[in-house]
Amino acid sequence: MDRIAIVGAGIGGLTAALALARRDIESVVFEQQAALPDEGAGIQISPNAAAELRELGLGAAFDTAARPAHREIRRWHDNAVITRTDLGRYDVPYYTMRRGALIGALRRAVIQFGRRCVSVTEESLGFADGSVEHPGTVVGADGLHSVVRGLVAQDRPRYSGFVAARAVLPIAAPPRVTVWLGPQRHCVAYPVDHGRHLNLVVVGPAADPPARPTRVTGGALLAGFDGWHPAVRELIGLAGQAELRALHDRPPIPRWHRGRVVLIGDAAHPMLPFISQGAAQAVEDATTLARCARRPDALAHFEALRRHRVDEVAALSRAGARAFHLEDGDEQRARDRAMAAAPPDSHDWLYGYRVASLFRRCDTSSTRDASPSFRKI
Ligand SMILES: Cc1cc2nc3c(=O)[nH]c(=O)nc-3n(C[C@H](O)[C@H](O)[C@H](O)COP(=O)(O)OP(=O)(O)OC[C@H]3O[C@@H](n4cnc5c(N)ncnc54)[C@H](O)[C@@H]3O)c2cc1C
């Protein structure tokens, strides 16, 4: 059957499959795992990604999501609000939800499970079971540890120095995203399940990170939070069993495509979770790629359209890695003043971005009748 090969059934790969299907372009997704994980952890889906997902007909995916009205940045020691951002000023809500609910809704693609890609050339994909596919076009959506990326760049994931612990607490959560900033650490809380539960993410340094995600008690996490406000310590203490994982990064690479192989999402541009945009950018990538698919220069055009946007978002994320964890002092006070002084529209470039409007601005008349430039399996 004529299909495009997508490696990886994460949020990026599944969104790409759906967005291509919307344009009558078939694909097959090769996923290394035996099944899609029913991930209970939370995720923030900002309006720039939610708009794309809703346009793909996934509105029902957000039925159990919460819609926080604003985000508060607070100080670690006294819980004082540094700044409050209105998240309700966009035409599409800012959602907070379970990852599993989103993945479940995206699961409409043809997925071949247990297919771990181990080698890539411009002509072939090799799998751990010894099988080989010869797709015309490959979309590498295989995440941070991407094998497909090896065709385009020779870098390896590097440990960022940070670990993140995640837990869903069995308590009702207020309708807001709260971010506490403190020396070397930050902590994020937001509602999931219509606000019936609270998703907690704690990020801090670790010299000896776990090799793979592991379980840790809230009590053990508290050791790094001496002097933090009781409101924060109480939440961390409630995290019975949190999942702790090392956060890895990769340097930016000059190209995301080679021949008929293209990277999207974390495979192309992993982002540390300081501004909660990794999945959102994977969604933007996926729907942009699908919109380019009928152009003769699809992959190059996709990359040209995405570069500037991704660079800007990644720069903000990288800046967060330092600015979020400042020790108390002059620099921290200057940061807080700048945050407090930010105008209401300061996040519009990020959350108000709409992939569709990018294409309305482009002249697509020359491509309207072209057949898909993706070669098929
Ligand atoms: C603690 C934390 C909190 C976060 N919070 C947010 C948030 O609130 N909002 C947000 O937008 N982003 C958030 N992110 C980032 C987000 O999770 C990622 O950016 C996003 O999941 C990337 O999606 P992806 O589809 O590119 O890759 P992945 O989700 O990593 O999916 C890759 C898929 O490919 C498969 N795969 C890998 N290798 C192979 C192979 N060789 N062969 C076949 N299949 C393979 C994997 O099994 C997986 O299914 C967070 C990240 C972390 C760590």
Ligand as a Chemical Component Dictionary entry (heavy atoms), coordinates in Angstrom:
data_LIG
# 
_chem_comp.id                   LIG 
_chem_comp.type                 NON-POLYMER 
_chem_comp.pdbx_formal_charge   0 
_chem_comp.three_letter_code    LIG 
# 
loop_
_chem_comp_atom.comp_id 
_chem_comp_atom.atom_id 
_chem_comp_atom.alt_atom_id 
_chem_comp_atom.type_symbol 
_chem_comp_atom.charge 
_chem_comp_atom.model_Cartn_x 
_chem_comp_atom.model_Cartn_y 
_chem_comp_atom.model_Cartn_z 
_chem_comp_atom.pdbx_ordinal 
LIG C1  C1  C 0 8.979  16.680 32.702 1  
LIG C2  C2  C 0 8.514  17.125 31.341 2  
LIG C3  C3  C 0 7.381  17.915 31.228 3  
LIG C4  C4  C 0 6.953  18.360 29.961 4  
LIG N1  N1  N 0 5.831  19.134 29.891 5  
LIG C5  C5  C 0 5.420  19.576 28.676 6  
LIG C6  C6  C 0 4.245  20.384 28.570 7  
LIG O1  O1  O 0 3.557  20.636 29.568 8  
LIG N2  N2  N 0 3.876  20.839 27.333 9  
LIG C7  C7  C 0 4.621  20.557 26.208 10 
LIG O2  O2  O 0 4.251  21.011 25.109 11 
LIG N3  N3  N 0 5.733  19.779 26.276 12 
LIG C8  C8  C 0 6.136  19.278 27.479 13 
LIG N4  N4  N 0 7.241  18.472 27.565 14 
LIG C9  C9  C 0 7.979  18.111 26.330 15 
LIG C10 C10 C 0 7.253  16.996 25.579 16 
LIG O3  O3  O 0 6.984  15.910 26.427 17 
LIG C11 C11 C 0 8.091  16.517 24.393 18 
LIG O4  O4  O 0 8.657  17.622 23.748 19 
LIG C12 C12 C 0 7.197  15.775 23.402 20 
LIG O5  O5  O 0 6.672  14.628 24.009 21 
LIG C13 C13 C 0 7.990  15.406 22.148 22 
LIG O6  O6  O 0 7.144  14.677 21.292 23 
LIG P1  P1  P 0 7.757  13.805 20.114 24 
LIG O7  O7  O 0 6.582  13.161 19.451 25 
LIG O8  O8  O 0 8.673  14.633 19.303 26 
LIG O9  O9  O 0 8.677  12.711 20.826 27 
LIG P2  P2  P 0 8.303  11.599 21.895 28 
LIG O10 O10 O 0 7.146  11.978 22.715 29 
LIG O11 O11 O 0 9.576  11.287 22.607 30 
LIG O12 O12 O 0 7.873  10.342 21.018 31 
LIG C14 C14 C 0 8.824  9.577  20.318 32 
LIG C15 C15 C 0 8.201  8.223  19.993 33 
LIG O13 O13 O 0 9.108  7.521  19.152 34 
LIG C16 C16 C 0 9.303  6.221  19.644 35 
LIG N5  N5  N 0 10.653 5.816  19.241 36 
LIG C17 C17 C 0 11.817 6.277  19.733 37 
LIG N6  N6  N 0 12.854 5.700  19.120 38 
LIG C18 C18 C 0 12.325 4.855  18.210 39 
LIG C19 C19 C 0 12.895 3.967  17.267 40 
LIG N7  N7  N 0 14.227 3.847  17.149 41 
LIG N8  N8  N 0 12.084 3.219  16.470 42 
LIG C20 C20 C 0 10.720 3.339  16.584 43 
LIG N9  N9  N 0 10.129 4.156  17.489 44 
LIG C21 C21 C 0 10.925 4.922  18.285 45 
LIG C22 C22 C 0 9.125  6.352  21.145 46 
LIG O14 O14 O 0 8.809  5.098  21.747 47 
LIG C23 C23 C 0 7.980  7.341  21.219 48 
LIG O15 O15 O 0 6.739  6.708  21.130 49 
LIG C24 C24 C 0 7.684  18.004 28.805 50 
LIG C25 C25 C 0 8.813  17.185 28.917 51 
LIG C26 C26 C 0 9.220  16.744 30.160 52 
LIG C27 C27 C 0 10.438 15.860 30.259 53 
# 
loop_
_chem_comp_bond.comp_id 
_chem_comp_bond.atom_id_1 
_chem_comp_bond.atom_id_2 
_chem_comp_bond.value_order 
_chem_comp_bond.pdbx_ordinal 
LIG C1  C2  SING 1  
LIG C2  C3  SING 2  
LIG C2  C26 DOUB 3  
LIG C3  C4  DOUB 4  
LIG C4  N1  SING 5  
LIG C4  C24 SING 6  
LIG N1  C5  DOUB 7  
LIG C5  C6  SING 8  
LIG C5  C8  SING 9  
LIG C6  O1  DOUB 10 
LIG C6  N2  SING 11 
LIG N2  C7  SING 12 
LIG C7  O2  DOUB 13 
LIG C7  N3  SING 14 
LIG N3  C8  DOUB 15 
LIG C8  N4  SING 16 
LIG N4  C9  SING 17 
LIG N4  C24 SING 18 
LIG C9  C10 SING 19 
LIG C10 O3  SING 20 
LIG C10 C11 SING 21 
LIG C11 O4  SING 22 
LIG C11 C12 SING 23 
LIG C12 O5  SING 24 
LIG C12 C13 SING 25 
LIG C13 O6  SING 26 
LIG O6  P1  SING 27 
LIG P1  O7  DOUB 28 
LIG P1  O8  SING 29 
LIG P1  O9  SING 30 
LIG O9  P2  SING 31 
LIG P2  O10 DOUB 32 
LIG P2  O11 SING 33 
LIG P2  O12 SING 34 
LIG O12 C14 SING 35 
LIG C14 C15 SING 36 
LIG C15 O13 SING 37 
LIG C15 C23 SING 38 
LIG O13 C16 SING 39 
LIG C16 N5  SING 40 
LIG C16 C22 SING 41 
LIG N5  C17 SING 42 
LIG N5  C21 SING 43 
LIG C17 N6  DOUB 44 
LIG N6  C18 SING 45 
LIG C18 C19 SING 46 
LIG C18 C21 DOUB 47 
LIG C19 N7  SING 48 
LIG C19 N8  DOUB 49 
LIG N8  C20 SING 50 
LIG C20 N9  DOUB 51 
LIG N9  C21 SING 52 
LIG C22 O14 SING 53 
LIG C22 C23 SING 54 
LIG C23 O15 SING 55 
LIG C24 C25 DOUB 56 
LIG C25 C26 SING 57 
LIG C26 C27 SING 58 
# 
